[in-house]
């Protein structure tokens, strides 16, 4: 069948009598909320990835060295305390 | 052909790709009932149609970021809904083949249209719904996509995953079957055209 035949076909026009069907409003709203939650979670994830991507590696060197120094310092304190108490 | 023009604006797709919930609402309000009606008439089971509808929309939002900018959401949604229906149908056939003796023990599924649906429908609507429900799913889907959803034959062929020529032939056969069910004889010109198409 060609497109112009479809447009003028009497039998196909009978389909206009078929009513639109829909889910119940409560179910429709529940699905809408689920979809919103997925979209918002993806947006948050994308925003988080974007923030990390924007940070220059040079700006991370200082905090990384300071953090490492703190870990070594705390580990040494614990080691000496263990020595004092005979562990 | 006007129904498919709704929400096919590329800016809606761009906003959806950015996770804009207002853009989603726009598409959801335009297409929810239409996709549900399609699934309901295909599956003839309200519970199944509701589950497949949920999955169709969840797929849209999960894949929103990877949508191409020129995606046309109408055909995209009908393609997903149609594929989900056929996956469900295949799974059902496998189950029925594997455990035929158990099927009779399950409570019967509520088929659609129910006697109540038919009772409240108008005379012509009742006849069309009843005739549609007796066609094969392949014939039902081509008729619904073109005659009810008003997709172009090219778009509908893409939704069904077949060539436009194969689609035209299937549509022609579906139309003939529906006319027979409705007890309408095709006009001589229509019959001649159908025969010409079938002969190619």
Interface residues (C-beta under 8 A of the other chain):
Chain A: X1 X2 X3 X5 X6 X7 X9 X11 X12 X14 X15 X17 X18 X19 X20 X21 X22 X23 X27 X28 X31 X32 X34 X35 X36 X38 X39 X40 X42 X43 X46
Chain B: X1 X18 X19 X20 X21 X24 X25 X28 X32 X33 X34 X36 X37 X40 X41 X50 X53 X54 X57 X58 X60 X61 X62 X64 X65 X121 X122 X124 X125 X128 X129 X143 X144 X146 X147 X148 X152 X153 X168 X171 X172 X175 X178 X179 X182 X184 X193 X197
